[in-house]
Amino acid sequence: MMCFCVGIALLSAAWLCLFPIFVPQALWGLGLAFAVAGVALIAWSSIPVAGRQRRQWPEIIRAIPPALGFCGIVLAWQFLALHSLRSLAANHHDLRALSPLLWGTARLFGLPMTLDDGVLFFETEEDVLPFVTNWEKVGFVMPVTLLAAMTIATMLSARGWKDGLLRGIGGIALLIVYTLMRYLILCGLLIEFGDPKGTDEHERLQLFTGVWPTLLSHLPFALLAARLRLVSLNLAALELGAKAFLQKPRLLASAGVSLAIVFGLVAIRLELPGSAKNGRVLVDDFHSGFWEPSVPALDTNGFGSQHLYNGSSLVEWLRYHYSVEVNTASPITEDLLRNLAVLVLKTPTKRFTSEEIAIVVSFLREGGGLLLIGDHTNLLGMGSFLNELAGRFGIQFQLDGSNAYSSGYFSSFEAPWLLAHPIVDGLPKVRFLTSCTLRYDPGVDPVMIAQDVISDPVDYSKPSFFGKLNPSPRNGFGLYPLAVALRFGQGRVVAFAESTTMSNFALFQDGTASFFLRVLTYLNHTNRNLALVRWGLGTAAFGFIGLALWQLGRARRAALLFAVSIAGVAGYLAAGVTLKILNSAAWTTPASVRPLPCVAYLAAPGFNYDIPPAIGPSFVPEAYSFDGLFVVPQRFGAFPALTTASGVSSSRYRAVLAINPTDAIPASDLHRLADYVSAGGRLLVLQEPGRSETFVTNLLARTRNFRLLFERTFTLPSLITNAAAISNALAMSNSMTNSNTVGPTNAAPLPATVVEALKPRPLSWTAWSVQSGTVHVLSDSTLFSRAWMGNVMAEPSEPQRRVYELLFAVFRELLGTIERPPSKPEAATHSTP
């Protein structure tokens, strides 16, 4: 019995790794190890004692298949339970309703604790510490998976419905009591051995969120359940159930259950596009022009945060697909919104009047699209101003800031492969730069639910409104919605919790630009009446489930569990694939109205550089940080993108950059780049100082008819004339001598010393003609990194401006003249197949 209960605990703990909440990626190795160990213990416990002692192999072998069948049923129900509750858990974190019960229990044991507004305050000798009760600390994965496993075991082993009911009630009561007691004990341990008000409590809070602490703290529950004999394994019932399930009527009934789930999920989650509108988009700067404006457009004269912390590149990118205008001078009126498809309201620093709100609501009812973009901590009141409008649709921008719980750095979102909203289905990874989080009412669809997120409440006592932005007992952490969508009347609403990623310095580093294009595609459609489709699919679902349950109703409990478990997982997966096919066929982002001028930056292990965020700390040495260089194409009307050599083509990319190439570039990549240049492509190579020119030599050797066009030499000023740059170089030099420094993500140690950095720097610019293309080579990449050019949003000094002038000359030669979209393009109608 003890092995059986511990096996159930290990099987349940596997989901801590396979269904990640507090880490960015699934821990497949550890999760599978837990699952295998759990299956092994359950299989061992199913072998009769005599068979184990005498090693009677027929008995051992006969006991293993039913045990494996039981584990399969348990894993299926746990999978369905966790995925069904994911959205609910992301939207509802607060469990303050449990606080009075916890307070009473704590007082019963003499713990110094008070209760105020649902918050538990633990009294210590030095301070009073707040603990906010939410599901992350109380637990989510283990209680849910343990409950699923115990329910299955009870249904299989109960001698009758009364016995099953009593054991089920006892198991649930024990699990609830144990979960609450465990929470109180962990709170006490954190107070006793940690500093809940410290600046870095992630390690201590692993008591609540770590895989091993969570597993070990639930093992006493498994032992207690074994001692009380709340669960057991009935091999005979499993064998009979498996045989009954394999009969043709049971298999047909199981297929009926799967079809019912498919029809039901498709009825709920189907998102047909509706009628396309005229593609006219208005970005409102009247209420938000002070913070992150959409004008002026980025060019070779604009520097500093006014030009880089700016959404002009997003507007220019969208103009290749839609008719986009920026409103800077007018409040929202009916005339302003007339014949408009989509209205974008972002980061307002000015309150919307009641008349403006009424106009927007009416605009939506009549078929308009609305995109609401907020940001962290109610900065400049933008969260409050947005909520006065968003609240009409059951959406709320939370007044908090969020980062990744596991690292304290920026969080990110990756779309699930199945049952993703059409806006994000297949979308590349999106990185957030400290957003707020969202809450939403029933009827609102989650678009982005990110894991590994910490929600830190606003702190109005600080100029930035940020709290500590690191885990503490007052925080929530885990799953949080960062984008949601709603159909309202004939129109649609999308709310997005982050504005910084739309800035010129961050827009093209991941899938953010594609996300905004998909959002506009979604909003540029009126709603199609799906009532008939939903009722038809729903009726079919109820019909299939009714027929299936009627057939299965006479089956034994084990056969019923086999059928429902296998059919449930199969139906869930089939529904996910069906929706993916239907949505991908129905939702097609419009092609650009003119060719997109794009510049590819080769990103692979053979290139020693990185594009770190322009804000927040960077763990990349400054000589290997090229965020400033990454933005340069936007100054000429082109759009940068990170890609690999396999994705390079002359029809797709106007130019390609190879930064700090090493000798480890695969021959296949060299051939691909040689073909790109020979077909008319333009390649710019930035050589790492002190490294051989093997890459360029090998590349040219794979082409024909290459010849030297020119070779120019320059002498650029030293860093000594730039106080900011020399301080960066000194800090960088010191960090390279510190063995505890975290190294770059894909960079080698800095070869240049501070002494060399103080000297005037020679630079050669060589250009080669290769058939119809060109190869340009700059001999010193560090001149175009943060080490010399500074942060992308910095106002350059005079020496840095000279470097920029040279860089701009290279890009003019590389890109030629690009005709930028007009500021007031003609409206275009986009149809969707």
Secondary structure, 3 states (H helix, E strand, C coil): CHHHHHHHHHHHHHHHHHCCCCCCCCCHHHHHHHHHHHHHHHHHHHCCHHHHHHCCHHHHHHHHHHHHHHHHHHHHHHHHHHHHHHHHHHHCCECHHHHHHHHHHHHHCCCCEEEECCEEEEECCCCEEEEECEHHHHCCHHHHHHHHHHHHHHHHHCCCHHHHHHHHHHHHHHHHHHHHHHHHHHHHHHHHHCCCCCCCCHHHHHHHHCHHHHHHHHHHHHHHHHHCCCCCCCHHHHHHHHHHHCCHHHHHHHHHHHHHHHHHHHHHHCCCCCCECCCEEEEECCCCCCCCCCCCCCCCCCCCHHHHCCCHHHHHHHCCCCEEEEECCCCCCHHHHCCCCEEEEECCCCCCCHHHHHHHHHHHHCCCEEEEECCHHHHHHHHHHHHHHHHHHCEEECCEEEEECCCCCCCEECCCCCCCCCCCCCCCCEECCCECCEEECCCCEEEEEEEEEEEEECCCCCCCCCCCCCCCCCCEEEEEEEEEEEEECCEEEEEECCCHHHCCCCCCCCCHHHHHHHHHHHHCECCCCCHHHHHHHHHHHHHHHHHHHHHHCCCCHHHHHHHHHHHHHHHHHHHHHHHHHHHHHHCCCCCCCCCCCEEEEECCCCECCECCCCCCCCCCCHHHECHHHHHHHHHCCCEEEEECHHHCCCCCCCEEEEECECCCCCHHHHHHHHHHHHCCCEEEEECCCCCCCHHHHHHHHCCCCEEEEEEEEEEECCHHHCHHHHHHHHHHHHHHCCCCCCCCCCCCCCCCCHHHHCCCEEEEEEEEEECCEEEEEECCHHHHCHHHHCCCCCCCCHHHHHHHHHHHHHHHHHHCCCCCCCCCCCCCCCCCC
